[in-house]
């Protein structure tokens, strides 16, 4: 219900505050790319703002480092309600290659309630646009959990080739 | 002075529309783009080579019974390097061009679980595993007994969203 409300309230314009919480700058560059005339996220009303107090959305890039945790929590509190958090990049979504490092929290959703995830390392500008479109209700999400099982009585499972 | 402005305006108008129509029209990625890794479970032999080379250790292997091997891929932290597709002896993994991976709960949606039917040794009736327990520890994919997610044992209290 909250999400539906957000979709209605935000459909005209999302003002975005972009946070780097330990990313390698790859995702940041893609975020900047999305704002160029070629990809032009401003046609959806997306606008980068300089202060979290003006923002509706927090764009978070990077696995959260321990040093930055209190700052991110303060930042989240500074954004006025209703607010969205969008995690961009594999690091922000699940910790990336640093998921179990000693100085990494491992994913933004360990400390903040994340509404939308955009995986990719870095995500293409189109992937970020798709994430925006999913958030605005313009597109459907295309991923679902996959469970596969080999059956023991398959005819081809009799002759299993083994690597030498 | 007005002449120069007019000249500039004409120059700007000559370029026409440059913005991509992306979320409303498809925009396929380049030829060598690596997207969502797709697993053909019928080709997989469960050798664990992909788990051994995965830089983010997103592929984990569990032997759940005598002849079933469970391979869990937590693609939320996949960095799309394509190493798993490169080392796979049976070409069971292909890097697709799917980049539209954004979702509202990536941790569930990006999980791929496959259960492989393993041939057992005719003498001892067990799966083929590394020869000794020490060798098993050395194989990165076999190192974790439980499925580890980024941020699951983080010491930080998550911020509650306004919804809750």
Interface residues (C-beta under 8 A of the other chain):
Chain A: X2 X3 X37 X38 X39 X40 X43 X63 X69 X73 X76 X77 X81 X82 X83 X87 X90 X91 X93 X94 X95 X96 X97 X98 X99 X100 X104 X105 X106 X107 X109 X110 X111 X112 X113 X115 X116 X117 X118 X119 X120 X121 X123 X124 X126 X127 X129 X130 X131 X132 X133 X134 X138 X139 X141 X142 X143 X144 X145 X146 X147 X148 X149 X150 X151 X152 X154 X156 X157 X160 X161 X162 X163
Chain B: X18 X19 X20 X22 X23 X24 X27 X29 X33 X36 X39 X41 X42 X44 X45 X47 X49 X55 X56 X57 X67 X74 X75 X76 X77 X78 X79 X80 X81 X89 X90 X98 X99 X100 X101 X102 X103 X104 X105 X106 X107 X108 X109 X110 X111 X112 X113 X114 X115 X116 X117 X119 X148 X149 X150 X151 X152 X154 X156 X158 X159 X160 X161 X162 X163 X164
